[in-house]
Amino acid sequence: MSEKLSKLIATTILNQGVSASEIKDWHFKVREVDGIYYVDLSTSVAIFPKTQLTRNEKFGRFLIVVFVITALLAFGLGSIGMLLPDAYLGRDLVLFSTAPSFVAQLIGARFLVRAYRRHQEGQIEKSTVHGMSETVDQPTEDPALRR
């Protein structure tokens, strides 16, 4: 009985955090030695990765990769430019680091706007669940921010 109950609880917790996961080979034993209880637990967890990505998910992953590359490139060019003893080459490298940093800032701003929208949508959903939908103003959609 305790084995089935513990497997049910662990499966529920795992599925809340990782969708499409499964617990296999669940072994659960409780034994007492000199008044101390020992819990022996062994299991295998299968997590099924998502193989078919939507167009938006592919674009989101691409943006993350581009953001990391441009941020590292901007940081690297700026740092090397500041540390070089040759003033002309150093200034040029610092100047060239502004282009990838501009791209990184644009992508970062896009991530911030997306996170803010999701936060606002979550606030609206919470308020409608509690029956206060008439007191919350719906945010206006700006066509310029729409993809």
C-alpha positions as CSV (number, residue, x, y, z in Angstrom):
1,M,0.0,0.0,0.0
2,S,2.7,2.5,0.9
3,E,4.6,1.6,-2.3
4,K,1.6,2.5,-4.5
5,L,0.9,5.6,-2.5
6,S,4.5,6.9,-2.6
7,K,4.7,6.1,-6.4
8,L,1.5,8.1,-7.0
9,I,2.8,11.1,-5.0
10,A,6.2,11.0,-6.8
11,T,4.5,10.7,-10.2
12,T,2.2,13.6,-9.5
13,I,5.1,15.8,-8.4
14,L,7.2,14.8,-11.4
15,N,4.4,15.5,-13.9
16,Q,3.8,19.0,-12.4
17,G,7.4,19.9,-13.2
18,V,8.2,17.8,-16.3
19,S,5.4,17.0,-18.7
20,A,5.5,13.7,-20.6
21,S,7.5,12.0,-17.9
22,E,7.0,8.5,-16.4
23,I,8.4,6.6,-13.4
24,K,9.4,3.1,-14.0
25,D,10.8,0.3,-11.8
26,W,9.6,1.7,-8.5
27,H,11.1,-0.1,-5.5
28,F,10.2,1.2,-2.0
29,K,11.1,-0.5,1.2
30,V,11.0,0.7,4.8
31,R,12.9,-1.3,7.5
32,E,13.6,-0.7,11.2
33,V,17.0,-1.4,12.7
34,D,17.5,-0.5,16.4
35,G,14.6,1.9,16.5
36,I,15.8,3.8,13.3
37,Y,13.7,3.6,10.2
38,Y,15.5,3.3,6.9
39,V,13.8,4.0,3.6
40,D,15.2,2.3,0.6
41,L,14.0,3.8,-2.7
42,S,15.1,3.1,-6.2
43,T,13.5,4.0,-9.5
44,S,14.0,4.9,-13.1
45,V,12.6,8.0,-14.6
46,A,11.8,8.3,-18.3
47,I,11.5,11.8,-19.7
48,F,10.3,12.1,-23.3
49,P,11.8,15.1,-25.1
50,K,9.6,17.2,-27.4
51,T,10.7,16.3,-30.9
52,Q,8.3,18.4,-33.0
53,L,8.9,22.1,-32.3
54,T,6.5,24.8,-33.5
55,R,7.7,27.7,-35.6
56,N,7.6,30.0,-32.5
57,E,9.6,27.6,-30.4
58,K,12.3,27.3,-33.1
59,F,12.5,31.0,-33.4
60,G,12.7,31.4,-29.6
61,R,15.6,29.0,-29.4
62,F,17.3,30.8,-32.3
63,L,16.9,34.1,-30.5
64,I,18.4,32.7,-27.3
65,V,21.5,31.5,-29.2
66,V,21.9,34.7,-31.1
67,F,21.5,36.7,-27.8
68,V,24.2,34.7,-26.1
69,I,26.6,34.9,-29.0
70,T,26.2,38.6,-29.6
71,A,26.5,39.4,-25.9
72,L,29.7,37.4,-25.6
73,L,31.1,39.0,-28.8
74,A,30.3,42.5,-27.5
75,F,31.8,41.8,-24.2
76,G,34.9,40.2,-25.7
77,L,35.6,42.9,-28.2
78,G,35.1,45.6,-25.6
79,S,37.3,43.9,-23.1
80,I,40.1,43.2,-25.6
81,G,39.9,46.7,-26.9
82,M,40.2,48.2,-23.5
83,L,43.2,46.1,-22.6
84,L,45.2,46.5,-25.8
85,P,48.3,48.8,-25.6
86,D,47.7,50.1,-29.1
87,A,45.2,52.9,-28.7
88,Y,44.0,53.0,-32.3
89,L,43.2,49.3,-32.5
90,G,41.7,49.3,-29.0
91,R,39.4,52.2,-29.9
92,D,38.3,50.5,-33.1
93,L,37.6,47.2,-31.2
94,V,35.5,49.1,-28.6
95,L,33.7,50.9,-31.4
96,F,33.0,47.6,-33.3
97,S,31.7,46.1,-30.0
98,T,28.7,48.5,-30.1
99,A,27.1,46.6,-33.1
100,P,26.7,43.2,-31.4
101,S,25.8,44.9,-28.1
102,F,23.0,46.8,-29.9
103,V,21.7,43.5,-31.3
104,A,21.9,41.9,-27.9
105,Q,20.0,44.8,-26.3
106,L,17.3,44.5,-28.9
107,I,16.8,40.8,-28.3
108,G,17.0,41.3,-24.5
109,A,14.3,44.0,-24.8
110,R,12.1,41.6,-26.7
111,F,12.5,39.0,-23.9
112,L,11.6,41.6,-21.3
113,V,8.5,42.7,-23.2
114,R,7.4,39.1,-23.7
115,A,7.9,38.4,-20.0
116,Y,5.9,41.5,-19.0
117,R,3.0,40.5,-21.3
118,R,2.9,37.0,-19.8
119,H,3.0,38.5,-16.3
120,Q,0.1,40.8,-17.2
121,E,-1.9,38.0,-18.8
122,G,-1.3,35.9,-15.6
123,Q,-2.6,38.8,-13.5
124,I,-5.7,39.1,-15.6
125,E,-6.4,35.3,-15.4
126,K,-6.0,35.4,-11.6
127,S,-8.4,38.3,-11.3
128,T,-11.0,36.6,-13.5
129,V,-10.7,33.4,-11.5
130,H,-11.5,35.2,-8.3
131,G,-14.5,37.0,-9.8
132,M,-13.0,40.4,-10.0
133,S,-12.9,40.7,-13.8
134,E,-14.9,44.0,-13.9
135,T,-12.3,45.8,-11.8
136,V,-9.3,44.9,-13.9
137,D,-8.6,46.9,-17.0
138,Q,-7.6,44.9,-20.0
139,P,-4.2,46.0,-21.4
140,T,-4.5,47.6,-24.8
141,E,-2.7,45.9,-27.6
142,D,-0.1,48.0,-29.4
143,P,0.1,46.9,-33.1
144,A,3.8,47.9,-33.1
145,L,4.6,45.3,-30.4
146,R,2.8,42.5,-32.2
147,R,4.9,40.0,-34.1
